[in-house]
Amino acid sequence: MFRDLYNSDELSKYCLKIFTGKECSNYPVIQHYINGKLNSDNYYDDSKVLFTSNVVKFDPVPSKPKNTPNKKTQLVMPCPQDCPIVDCNWRCLKCEQNIEYGYNKRLYCDCGESDIVHCKFRCNSSHHTRGYVPFESDTFIKMLPSEPPEEINILLLGETGVGKSTFINAFVNYLKFDSLIDAKSRNMGVFIPSKFTVTDENCEMKTIKLGDDDSNERLGSVGASSTIGCKSYVFHAPGNKHIRLIDTPGIGDTRGLDQDKKNFEKIMISISKYKFLNGICILLKPNNSRLNVVFRFCVQELLSHLHKNAKDNIVFCFTNARGTFYRPGDTLPALKKQIDELKERSNVEVKINKDTTYCFDNESFRFLAALKEGIAFKDTDELCFAESWKKSVNESRRLIEHFVGCKPHQVEDTISLNNARSIVMLLSKPLAEVGQLIQTNIKLIKEKQSEIENSDKTIEDLKDQLYIPQIDLEPIQLGYPRTVCTNGSCVRTLKINETIVKVDYIQHCCKRCYVPFNNYLKLCWAMKFINGTCKECGCERNKHMHISYENKQITIKIVNEDVKSEILKNQSDQEAKKAMIKECEERQTRLKGEQNIINEISIKFAQFLRQNAIASFNDAYAEYLDLFVNEEKIKKSADPRNYDDEILKGLEDTKKSYLDQIDLINQAISNDDTCPISPKDISDLEQRLYALPINGQTLKKINDEVKRSRTNDFKENHYIPLENSIGKNGSSLYKLLGKFSKKYFY
């Protein structure tokens, strides 16, 4: 302790004094005073991270990076004082974070970047006695890696509680040790802190805690989702090779569906840091004979976020498989059924065979941890877990061999898909609303046209009526998103004027609903899982709508000043009427033209998702059109004498035309006859919608409100195994990694 305290600087500036005049705890503590003021009640505990780490001191302090390199690696090198530790991980003295090297003679930490000549080192060895020591510049450069490592990147996905964190800890130890016997005699590797309870031979409960506390893991909440954010764990293997396991929060998060949405956003952000993924592991429990709603949602949601190019990189890893004889168990038939349904809907085959299914039993890792804590077990127990360890090591080897033989999935494809998918989903309801608005405004134009045609008024009388009445939509912010019922028995109609009726959604079935889109209403609290009816109103789920804003209808007067001026110049009443009628006809034509463009672009949106996503989802645009068709039927039943069937017919025709085109697109996709639509095309199409002369700005206003209403840091841990921590002669899997030639890594 005193050595650590002394070595906190090049020269000791500390005064140590035994002070008996202050009541303190039952064990000795060091209190740290600066200029006579207490800075720390327990200096060693407060600074334990630094006192137990290998520390770098920068002078001058790092500056803000100008251009952060795409490739960085954790700084791993010996101490310049020639201390016995061969390779050390290094932390910054100031920010206490791991230091990375950018292959550009610069070091990086949370403080910023620094030239390699501006740092001094102090390792944690008891042999280190000289404070902070610099490297000779030439020596330092020679020791730094000259090129980035070859990498295998593996994304881990799965339901909450499936055991992703335990899988990572166990996997690291499978890389180090071929057998449980070998692992018992060495230090086990712990990437992720965890804790669990075991019962000893006296039936006493004992808590086993592994690793240090981590803000990314919640260890204290039983039944809560443990992993909070995304984090990658990098295992350094021989031959400058890295295996990166990307841990993610579980799907079906105990904090609710809104958290699931945020978790998927975190996953997309985290993988965007990498150019490629060699493998995507979907972790499952082996004994789920029935796919419940949440389970089906998890698998469907995971696959709908992945580009179809990733289908050959997907494998299914079954955890806790000892109880199912190291086989997939009852989960497999249910999983195959869902994957078959996926193939039928999306024409994308995700293979389930021996090469894509892997069975692990990571309880052997917990058994090892319990042994290390002195828990006694019978010899038969140890034999059982030794066999489990051996089988899991073999599965790990098979998994790595499979991934290095796969063509890596380019992450950009999945990121682009999700960006475009977000655009499509956000626009689906606004597009349907504008479609309904267009039909309403066409009706108003026809009424105005009929009024002029049947009028016997003079130009002077018509002077104040040289406008076309139209409806515009003004989105109004809601306090919380909600689920409302659109069934006729659960709404009321409000008369805006003689011919315009508005449907008011008065039945709020879920007043604070955080499902992301209408497609996810099956997961709304108000919906029964079994029959899909609403707990609050008893209506079917498809009669409900998720809303995050409401549209206020505003009546406006469209005046074409050029036409008005021309009419007022004419002497003939008949010519004035003809000019006004012509203006009405032209606006009708423009509105119909914009509706055609909206349909055309909506079809391209659907085509893009069907061409690129592994799992397609329900057509949101068509669903919203259904809801608005239903809304018009309610208006008609409320005032059948004054209702104009043209609005309802227009919406039904719009939907029919759209679905007919979708059928043609699906057929063309099946026959590979369609031209691919790129993510850039989706972005361009969005801007084309906003550029529509009549409805573009209304559409943008609504979509901006959608985005507004839907309004973590990513870290990476490296594990560099020291030679004396690897199993005898190195594990077979560890040595295997060094044998893979460069062609297998990217």
N, C-alpha and C positions, 0 to 999 in steps of 0.2 A: 504494500500500500504506500509506504513512504517513498519507495523507489519511484512508483508511478507519479506521486505528487511532486517529487523532486524533478522528474524528467518532463514536467508539463511545460518547461521552457528551457532555453539554452543555459541560462544561469538562474539559480534559485533566488526568487524574490519573496519567498514565503518564510514566515516565522511560526514555528510549532511550539505551542505552550500548553502544558497540562493545566486546566482550569477547573478548580473544585467548587467554585462559588455558585455554580449554576446547576439546578436540578435537571437531570437528563434521563435518558432511557437506561435500560439494564445492560446495554452494550456500548462500547466506546464509539464515539462519532467524531468526525472532523468537521468543524464549523469554519466557513470561509468568510473572512472580513476583507472588505476593500475600503481603504481610507477610513478605517474605524467603524464602518457600517456592515452589519451582517448581510452577506450575500447569499449564503446557503447554510441551512441547518445541518445538512448531512452531505458534505462536499463529495465524498467518494461515491455515495449512491446516486447523487444528482449527475455526476460526471462519469458514471460507470461505463457508458458506451465508449467514451474516449479512453478511459483507463484500461479497458480490455480490448482495445482495437489498435491497429497499426495506423499511425496518424501522420498526415502531411500538413506542413505549415507553409502557406504562401506569403511571399513578400516581394512585390506589393500584392495586395489582395486581388483576386480575379476580377476581371471586368466583364461587362455584358457582351455576350458573343455577337460578332458581326454576322457570321454565317455558320450556323451550327451544322456540322457534318452529318450526312445521312447515316453513316456507319460509325458506331462507337463501340468500344469494348471496355469492360471493367479493367482497371489498372491492376495487373498482377505481376509482381517482380520481387526479388530479394531485397533485403535491407542493405543500404550502402555501407553499413558498418561491418559487414560479413558476419552477421548473427546466424545462429544455426538454422533458423527457419528458412527453408529453401525458397518458397514462393509465398508472398503475403498479399492479402486484399488490403487496400488503403482507404482511409476515410479522411475527409477534410476536418481540420481542427475547428474551424468556425461553424460550418453548417452541419457537421457530423454525418454527412451523406457519403456514400461510396463515390470514389473518383473514377472517371472514365477517360480513356485515351481515344482521340479522334483520328488517329493515323495521319496527323498533320503537325506533329511536334507540339501539340497543345493538349492540356488536361482540362477536364470539365467536371463541375459539381454544381450544387444549387447556388453557389456564390457567383458562378459565371465561368469564364475560360481564362487559362493562364498559360504562358509559355513554360516549357519544361525546365528552363534555367532558373525559374523563380520559385522553386520549391525545395524543401528540406524534409527529411524523413526520420521518424522515430518508430521503430517496431515495438511489439509488446513482449519481446524476449527478455528474460532476466539478465541476459548477457549484454543487453544494450545499456551503456552507461554514459554515453557522450551527448545526451540531449538530441537536438535535431541536426541531422547530418545530410549534406548535399551529395549528389552524384557528380562525378566528373562528367562534363557535357558529352564527350565522345562515348564514354562508357554507357551513359544513359540511353543515347540514341541507338547503340548497338543492341541493347537489351529490349528495346521496344519492338513490338511486332511490326513487320514491314507491310503487311497486307491484312485486310479483314479476314476473320475466320470463315471457314465453310460451315454452313448452318443447316440444321433440320428444324423447321418451325412446325409445332404441333398445337392446334387449337383444341381446347377441351370444353365441351358443351354438355349440359345435362340438367335434369330436374333438380330442384332444391333437395338436399339431403342425400344425394346419390353417392357422395364421397369423393368429389374431385380433389379436394385438398389432401385427403389421406392417400389418394392415388398418386399424387405428385411426390409426397414424402416417401411412399413405398417404392416408387419407380426409381428415385435417386439411389436408394439402397440396393435395388436389384442391379443397377449399373455398377455398384461398388463390390458387391459380394455375391458369389455364386451360390453360397449355401448359408443356412441359418447358423451353422456352427462357426463359419468364418465371420459372420456378422457379430456373433456374441463376443468375439475376442477383440473387436475393433470399435472405434467410435462410430456410432450411427450418424448418418446425414439427416439433418432436419431443415427443410426449406421453409415450411409453413408452421407457425406455432399452433399447437392444438392441445386439447386435453380430453381425457375420457376417464371413466371410473371402472375399476375391476374389483372383484371380491376375492380376498385372500383365503387361505385354508381355514381361517377361523370365522368365515362369513362376515368379515369386516370390510366395509367399502373403503377403497383407497383411490384417490384421484391421481392420475398420471398426467403430468404436464410436460409438453415437449416444446423446446425453443423459447425464444424471448417474445414478449408481447409485440404485437404488430397492429397498427391502426387499421389495417385492411381486413383484419379478422376479428369477429366478435366471439370471444371464448366463453363469456359468462351467461349467455342466453340459451337455455335449453329449449330446443324446438325451433329456434330462430335460424334464419339463413345466416351462415357463418361468413362467407366471403362477401365483402361489401362492394369492392370495385374490381377492375381487371388488373392483373399483375402477371408478369412473365418471370419464369425461373429458368436460368440458363446453366446447364451442366457443361463444364469444360472437359472435353475428351481429348485423347491423343491426336497428334497430327494437326493441331490448330483447328479443331472441329468443335462446334457447339451444338448441343441439343437444347432447344428452347420450348418449354411447356408454357402455354398461355392459359392461365387460370381465369375463370369468369364467374360472375354471380350466377346462382342457380335460377332456372326458369320455373315459374310457379312460386315466386318469392313470397315469403310469409308476410311481407310488408304490403302486398296488394298488387293488383294488375298495373297500376300506374308505375310502380317500381319496376315491373317487368319491362315496360316500354322504355324506361330510362336505362335499364340494364342492357337492352339490345343496342341502344345508342352508344353506350360505353364500349360494348364489344366491337362495334363498327369503328369507333375512334381508335381503340387499342390495336386492332389488326391493321389499320391504315398506316401504322408505323413501319410495317414490313412489306417487302416487295412481293413475297410469295408465302404460301403455306404448303408444306409437304403433306400434312395430314390434318384431318378434322375428326376428332374422336367424339362420338356421341355416347356418353356414359349412361348406362341403364342398370336397374336392378334386375336380376334374372328371373324373378318369380312374380311378375305382374301379369296375371292371366287375363285381366280385363283392362282395356285401355279406357280409363275414365276421362271425363271431359278435360281435366287439367293436363293429363298425360298426353292425350291426343293433341291438345293445343300446343304443348311443348314441342313435340316432334314436328308438327305442321309448321309452327312458327319458326323453329330453327331452320327448316328446309326452305321456307319461303324467303328467308333473308339471304340465302346462298345462291350465287350464280350457278347455272347448270354446268358450267365448266368444272365445278368443284365436285361433281357427282362421283368421279373415280377416286377422289381423295378422302371420301367419307368411310369411316369404319365404325362399328358398334362394339363398345367395350362393356362387358358385364362385370359389375363389381360384386363382391361377397358371393362368389360362385362356388365356394366349397360345398354349400348346402344343396347345390344342384349338380353335384358331381363334375364340377368345372365345365359345365355346359350352359347354354343360354337359358334353359328352363322354360317355364310357362310364358315368359315374355315373348319368346320368338314367334309363335304362331300369330299372336296379336300384332306384333310389329310387322310381320310379313303381310298381314292383311292390309294394314295401313299403307305400306309401301306399294302394294299392288294397286290400291285405290289411287294412290298418287300417280302411278304410271298411267293408269286409265285416264285420269284427268289432265295430266300435264305432258304425257308422252315422253317422260324422262324416267329412265330406269336407274334406281339406286340399288346396287347389287347387295344381296345378303347371301353370303356363302362362306366357306372356310377362310378365304383370304380376307374377308371383311368383318369377321366376328372373332373376338378375343375375350377370354374368360380369366379373370384375376380373382385372387382372394387376398386382399390386403390386410386381413386380420392378422396375418403372420407378422406384419410390421408392428402392429399393436402388441402382439405377443412379445416381440423383441424388446419393445419399449418397457413393457411390464417386467421382463427379466432384468433389464438394466436397473430398475428401481427396487430390485430385491424381492419381487413377488415370486413365491415358490409354486412350481407346477409339477405334476407327475411326469415321469419319463414318457409315458404314452402320449401325453399332450404335446410334448416337445417333438416327438416323432411325427405326429399329425401335422403340426405347423411347419416342420422341416420339409415335409412333402409339399405342403402348400407353397412354401417359399420357392422350392425348386420348379414347380409348375408355373408360377408367376414369372420367374426369371426366363423360362423358356418362351412364355407368351410375349414377354417384353422384347426378346430377341426377334421373334417372328414379326412383331409389330414394326420394329425399326427396319428390318429387312424389307417389309412390304412398302413402307413409306419411301425409302431411298430408291425403290424401283418404280415409284409413281412419278408421272410428270407433275411438277409443282403447279399448284393453282395460283394464278396471278391475282393478288389481292385487289388490284385496281378494278378487276371485273366485278367483284362482289360489292365494292364500295360504290362504283358507278351505278350498279343495279339498285342499290338501296337509296341513293340520292334521287334517282329517277322514280323509284317506287314511292318515295315520300311525296314527290311532286304530284304523281298520279292520284294517290290516295287523298291528299289535301284538296285537290281540285274537284274530286268526284261530286261532292254535294253542291258546291258553288255552281258547277256546270249544269247540274240538273235544275237548280233554282233559276238560273238565267234562262234555261230552256222553257220553264214555266212562265217566266216573265215575258219572254218573246211572244208566246202564244196569247198572253193577256193583252200585250200592247198591239198585236195584230188585230185583236178583237176591237180595241178602242179606235184604231184607225178606220176599220170598216164602219163602225158606228158614226164616226165623223164624216166619212165619205157619203154614207147614206143620208145623213142630215143635210149635207150640202146639195146632194142631188135632188132631194125632195123639198128644198127650200125655195121660196119665191121672194127672198130678200134681195134688196139692191146692194150695190157695192158699198154704199154708205152704211147700210145696216150690218154688212158683213165685216166692216173694218175692224171691229173689236173681237172677231172670231177667226182671225187669220193665223191660227195655230193648230197643232195636233196634240191632243191630250195624251200623255204617256205616264206610266208608272215607273219609278226608279226604286231601288232597294238601298236602305241605309242600315248596315249591320250594327246591332246594339250589343254591347258587352254584357255577358251574364256574370253573376257573382261566382258561380261554379258551373261546370259542365253537368248536364243532367240527361236522364233518359225519360222521354215522354211517350205517351200512347197516342197513336194517330187514328185509332178506331173511331167510328162514328159516334159510339156511345160515350166516348171519353173526351170529346172535344166540343167546342161551341163555335158558332159562326157569328162574325161581326160584319155588319154592312158598312162598307166604306163610303159608297155613293149608290146611285140608283142601279148600277150594273156590276159593281165590284164588291165581292164578298171575301173576307179574310177568315181563315180557320185559326182559332186560338187553342193552343194545346194546354188545357187546364189540368190534365192528369199527369202529375210528375211522379213517376213510379220509382225513380231513384234520383234524389235531389242533389246528390254529389256523386256523380258517376265518372270514373276515370278510365273507362275503356277507351283505347285510342281512336277507333273508328266504328262505324255501324256494324262492320263485319264481325266484331268481337262481342256483340251484345249477348251471346250465349254465356259469357263469363261475367255479365253484370250481376250484382248482388240480387237484383229483383227477379231474375229469371230462374225458374226451377230447372235443375239439370236433367231430370228424368223426362218430362214431357214438353219442356220448352215454353210453358205458359208463365205468365207474370204472377208473382205472389201478391202484388198490390191490386191489380185490376182484373186479373183472370183472363186477359186477352192473349192471343198468340204472340210469340216473340217477334214474328215478321211484321206485326202491326206497330212496332215500337221504333223509335228513332233517337239516336244519340245527338244532342245538340250542345254546342259550346257558345252559341250566339243566337240572337233572333233578328229577323229582318223587319225593319219598319218600312211600310209602303208609303212612298211620297209621290203625290201627283204633281207633275211638271207640265209646262206648256212649251212645246217645241215650235219655234218660229224660224222659218227660213227667210231671212231678211231680203235676199235677192228675189224670191218668189213674191213676197209681200210687196216689194217695191214695184215689181212688174204688174201685179194685179191692180195696184192703185193707179197705175198709169193708164190702164185700159179703160175705155169708155163703156164697153159692153158688159152687162151683168153676166151674160152667158159665158163669155171668155174668162171672166174672173173665176167663175165656178169651175170651168174646165181646168184652169191652172191649179186651183186648189185640189181638185180631184186627182190631177196628175201627180202632185206632190205627195198625196196620201198613198197612191199606188207605188210610187218610187220608194217611199219609206218602208212599205210592206215588203217590197222586193229586197231591200237592204237587210231587213230583219230576217227574212227567210234565208238570205245568203249567209248571214252570220250563224243562223241555226245549223245550216249545212256544214259550215266550217267547224263549229263546235262538235258536231257528230263525227266529222272526218278526223279531227284531232283525238277525240275520245276513243275512236277505233284504233288509231295508231298507238295510244297509250296501252290499250288492252293487248294489242299485238306485241308490243315491246315486252310486257311482263310474261306473256305466254311463250315468247321466244327465248327468254333469258333466265327466268326463275326456275329453280328445281321444283318447287311446289307453287302452283297457282292458287289463287284465292277467289272467293266470290266476287262477281263483277259489281263493284260498288256503284258505278254510274247507273247501271240498269236497276239496281236495288232502289236508289234514290228516285229514279223516274217512276218506279212502281208506287213509292210513297206519295209522290205528287199527283199521280193519276188517281190514287185513292182520295187525296185531298180534294181534287176537283169533283169527284163523285159526291163527296160530302156537301160541297157547295151547291151542287145541282139538286140534291135532295132537300136542302134547306130552302131553296127558292127556285123551283123548277120552271116557273113561268118566265122569269127574267134571265135564267141561266142560258148562256150561249154555248151550245154543244161544240162549237168550233175549237174552243180551248182544249176540252177533253180529247176531241178527235186529233188535234194537233200533237198533243203529248203522246197519245197512243201510237200515232203514225211515226213519231220520232223514235219511240222505243222499238217498234217493229223494224224500222229501217236499220237501226243500230244493231239489233240482234241478228238480222239477216246478214249484215256485213260481217259480224263476228263469226257466224257459222262458216262463211266463205273463207275468212282468215284462218280459222282452225283447220279447215280442210287443206288450205294451201300450206300451212305449217307442217301438217302431217306428211305432205308430199314434197316438202322442201322447195316449194315454189315461190316463197315470198322473199322480198328483199329485206335484209336485216335493218332494224332501226337501232341507232346508236344512242348512248346516253346524251351525247351532244344534241342529237335530233330532238330528244325530249325537252331539253332546256330551250331550244329554239322554238319548239311548238308552244311552250308555255308563254314565251314572249310574244308569239304571234296572237295568242288569245288576248293578251293584254292590249294589243294594238288594234283590236276590233273597234271601228269608229263609234258604234252606238253602245255596245255592252262591255267593251274592254275595261274601262275604268271601274265600272260597277263590279265586274268579276274580280279585279285586283283588290278593291276595297274589301270584298267579302273574304277573299283568300288571305289577305293581310290580317284580318280579324281572326281567322282560323289559326294562323301561325301564332299570333299573339296569345291566344287562349291556350296554346299547348306548350306556352312558355313555362372531373376527378383526376384528379391527377392520376397518371399512369406510371407505375414504377416497375423496375426490373431488378431481380435479385440474381446474383451469380454464385455458383458453387464450383470452386476450384478444388478438387480433391488433392490433399497432400499425399505424397507417396506412402507415408506410413499409415494413412487412413484407408487405403485400398486393400481389398482382400488379398490373401496370399497369392503372389505372382500376378495380381490383377485379375478381376473377374473376366469371364469369357466374353460377356457383353461389352465390357469396357474396352477390351482389346479389339473386339470386332469393329468398333467405331473407327479405330485408327487404320483399319485395313481398307475401308471403303475408298475407292479412288475418287478423284475430284469430279468425275462425270456424274456421281450420285448426289453431289451437293451443289447448291446454287447461291 
